[in-house]
Amino acid sequence: EIVMTQSPATLSVSPGERATLSCRASQSVSSNLAWYQQKPGRAPRLLIYGASTRATGIPARFSGSGSGTEFTLTISSLQSEDFAVYYCQQYNNWPPEKTFGQGTKVEI
Amino acid sequence: QVQLVQSGAEVKKPGASVKVSCKASGYTFTSYDINWVRQATGQGLEWMGWMNPNSGNTGYGQKFQGRVTITRNTSISTAYMELSSLRSEDTAVYYCARGRLPSVGATYYFDYWGQGTLVTVSP
């Protein structure tokens, strides 16, 4: 079983600042890594897949990088609507159980 | 545009069953697998199972084996998730999500999600 560990648990930033979120896999997942954004009371939204490909309609301020076991989601200049919880998910290994990280909350 | 619209909130007693629906639109329903993911209040995301709407083939997480059943009605582009023998720990928001399989041997990532259905299990 691959364990996904996100850090930090909470990230406090100001609007306009850069935010860097980390996700580590307990073993290599190649580039099969996705990032999701979830706002309170809303469903998760796909931001990034393939570790670095933005999903349809995702602003360019969101970027993903990494491969193997170390991944990063960067939000270049935080907007008010970006304050949310962010989850990483590996999809390299079947079955899909426990593929999500525990989340990073980005707060003001 | 792709949409997944789920049925409304449910309140159930322990031991009962619940059936949640997920109506797809904006794409060919039989072309993409549907998955179910749940989230307890303040907790993370937990995958439950998948279904191929074309074949009807399904697969379930070990934790839910024997208690969850995913079905579909292709004539109305709707998937269903039924969870039985409910207990208080099943209180959560249940999401359907369209799954993408990038390669053989890989598993799903989820490009579109339903709005979620709150299921409350309470005596």
Interface residues (C-beta under 8 A of the other chain):
Chain A: N32 A34 Y36 R42 A43 P44 R45 L46 Y49 G50 A55 Y87 Q89 Y91 N92 N93 W94 P95 P96 E97 K98 T99 F100 G101 Q102 G103
Chain B: N35 G44 L45 E46 W47 W50 G59 G61 Q62 K63 Y95 R100 P102 S103 G105 A106 T107 Y108 Y109 F110 D111 Y112 W113 G114 Q115 G116
